[in-house]
């Protein structure tokens, strides 16, 4: 694999590899984590998976007061610990109002847009963790100006969440009896979130940031076999999609002065990123620049391991690491990711880009402190 770190196409090419076969452990994990419901603030399904997988590998796994799942992967030394973060939560919907006939009016939780979802099956998350199946719809198109949806049909405005209706075919009384109320979360039905392999690529809803969660779980397996030079803390954060600040709280409570976020990197022409086998090192986003020395050393660690990377400055993007630094929770931050198309929709990532992002993380950990 080339050591060129520019944003030009990798001459080695992903065709040299059978990425789906090499990525089988990753794909198995993605099938589990992507289909787990984890709307911001209601991440219990994913919490259970993370805890079950990390408990045999980590010295300690716990949940902090902000709802973050935290794990300590012990190193050979303890004076310069490293914090790695990825967020657990996915964009979703919240119940805003329930009509007497049980039809639900909703609002978004995080950056979920109607055009990214469309009509189809959804799951309402009841208080006891059970699922109430329902359908998201925008009404019939065989209408006149009497119906407001005609403005959408005619192209005069875009669809809004106020146009949407969630219908479980239960009355308000029946929904209340099932533990559904104003404030209940609604996620896309699981089969809509199940990963699909397309040659060297994988597509799924909520690869942001469950793909990063999967990469950290695989990294934990490696660190359990061969301990790293320093302690590594996994900070699997709650509520990133709603800028809750949970990761900032978690980072402040942990030892260490460095937090590195693992994220998706949006593939768009304005960023000159390609959806290929090269992970992305992010120099700055809409919250400001990342630590120059740390970012430079991460690029160098990739070069030393023969991992070609892309580099980017991203607008309309922000990570938990950037928010943590902005609020003074941690002094040094960086962000790495894997290139991803259709962010906040049906996201598609190159399997080699994900695997090499995992290798970049391991290179960082093995070379720490930088």
PEWO-V237229 format. One line per field, one symbol per residue. burial: b if it has 16 or more other ideal C-beta (glycine too) atoms within 10 Angstrom, else e. Layout:
burial: ???
This chain:
burial: beeebeeeebeeebeebebbeebeebbebbebbbbbbbbbbbbebbbebbbebbeebbeebebbebbbbbbbbbbeeeebbbbbbbbbbbbbbbbeebeeebbbbbebbbebebeebeeeebbbbbeeeeebebebbbbeeeeeeeeeeeebeeeeeebebebbbbebebebeebeebebeeebbbbbbeebbebeeeebbbbbbbbbbbbbbbbbbbbbebbeeeebebbbbbbbbbbbbbebbbbbbbbeebebebbbbbbbbbbeeebebbbbbbbbbbbbbebeebbeebbebbbebbeebebbbbbbebeebbbbbbbbbeeebbebbbbbbbbbbbbbbbbbbbbbbbbbbbbbbbbbbebbeb
